[in-house]
């Protein structure tokens, strides 16, 4: 019985860890997308500036 409780506890910890890792990966992906959009915005502004010269 104790072994089963230990296994359940371990599985809960592993699930919690996996959920945390997934959340961190999702956050990292969103930050990367935001960075790509900022870079694109800069490229567009540079292009517009060159065209206006």
N, C-alpha and C positions, 0 to 999 in steps of 0.2 A: 504494500500500500504506500509506504514512504517513497519507494522508487517511482511509483506512478506520479506522486505529488511533485517530486523533484523534476521529473520529465515535463510535467505540465508547466511548472514554473520556468524551466529552461526554454520551453517552446514559447511561452508568453514573452520572455525577455528577447528572444530571437525575433519574434514578430514585431515587437516594439522597435527594435533596432532596425529592422528592415523598413518599417514605416518611416522612421526618421531619415534613413538614407534616401528613400524615395522622395520625401519632402525636400530634402536638401538638393537632390538632383533636379527636381522640378524648379526650385528657386534659381539654381544655377542656369538652367535652360532659359528661364524668363529673363535673367540678367544679361545673358548672351544675346538674346533677341533685342533687348533694349539697346545694348551697345551697337548692334548692327544697324538699328534704326538711326541712332545718333550719327554713326559714320556715314550712312546714306544721306542724311540731312546735310552734313558738312559737304559731301561731294556735290550735292545739288546746288548748294549755295556757292561753292567754288565755280561750278560750271556756269551758273547764272552771272556771277561776277565777271568771268572771262567773256561771256557773250555781251555784256553791257559795256565793255571797254572799246 
